[in-house]
Amino acid sequence: MEVSKKEKHDPVVIRIMDYDNLEDVLSKIIIPFSEVMKDSHVPDVYTGYEKIPFEKRYPLYQIIMRQEFADAMIVIKNGISTEAK
C-alpha cells in the first residue's frame, strides 16, 4: 500500500496488547514530527552573533579549522606554482 505524503491521514490506533512482540509494533510506527512539533517554538541554539575567540573554541573545532586552512593553503600554493610555469 503506497501512502501519499501530501494527503492528510487519520491516525491509526492499535492495541499493543494484540501483539506478541512489541518490536513488530514499534517498527511500523510513523511519527509525523511536523504535527508533533507544530506548537513548539524552540529558539535557535546559535544565532551567529556570538563573539568566541578561536583560542576558547572547542578543541575539535580548532583541529578541523586548522586542517581545512592547511588544505586550502596547499591548494593555493599548488595553483600558484603551476601557473608560474
C-alpha positions in Angstrom: 0.0 0.0 0.0 1.5 3.3 -1.1 0.8 6.4 1.0 0.9 9.9 -0.3 2.9 12.3 1.8 0.7 15.3 0.9 -2.6 13.7 1.9 -3.9 14.2 5.4 -4.3 10.9 7.1 -6.3 9.9 10.2 -4.3 8.4 13.0 -4.3 4.6 13.2 -4.9 3.4 16.7 -3.8 -0.1 17.6 -3.8 -2.1 20.8 -0.4 -3.1 21.8 -1.8 -6.0 23.8 -2.9 -7.6 20.5 0.7 -8.2 19.5 3.1 -10.8 21.0 6.2 -8.8 20.0 6.5 -5.1 20.8 9.3 -4.8 18.2 6.8 -5.6 15.5 4.6 -2.7 16.5 7.5 -0.2 17.0 9.0 -1.0 13.6 5.7 0.0 11.9 5.1 3.3 13.8 5.3 6.5 11.8 5.5 9.7 13.8 4.7 12.9 11.9 7.1 15.3 13.6 5.7 18.2 11.7 2.4 17.6 13.5 4.0 16.8 16.9 6.3 19.9 16.8 3.8 22.3 15.3 3.1 24.2 18.5 6.7 24.2 19.7 8.6 27.4 19.4 12.2 26.4 20.2 14.7 29.3 19.7 17.8 28.6 17.7 20.8 27.4 19.8 23.2 29.6 17.8 22.3 32.9 16.4 25.6 33.7 14.8 26.2 36.9 16.7 28.3 35.5 19.5 32.0 36.5 19.5 34.0 33.5 20.5 37.8 33.8 20.3 39.5 31.0 18.4 41.5 30.0 21.5 38.3 29.5 23.5 36.6 27.3 20.9 36.2 23.6 21.4 39.5 21.8 20.6 38.0 19.6 17.9 36.7 22.7 16.1 40.2 24.2 16.3 41.7 21.0 14.8 39.2 20.9 12.0 39.6 24.6 11.1 43.4 24.3 11.1 43.3 21.3 8.9 40.9 23.0 6.4 43.2 26.1 6.4 46.3 23.9 5.8 44.5 22.1 2.9 43.4 25.4 1.4 46.9 26.7 1.6 48.3 23.6 -0.2 45.7 24.1 -3.0 46.6 27.8 -3.3 50.3 27.0 -3.3 49.9 24.3 -6.0 47.7 26.6 -8.1 50.2 29.4 -8.0 53.2 27.2 -8.7 51.5 25.6 -11.8 50.5 29.0 -13.1 54.1 30.3 -12.8 55.5 27.5 -15.1 
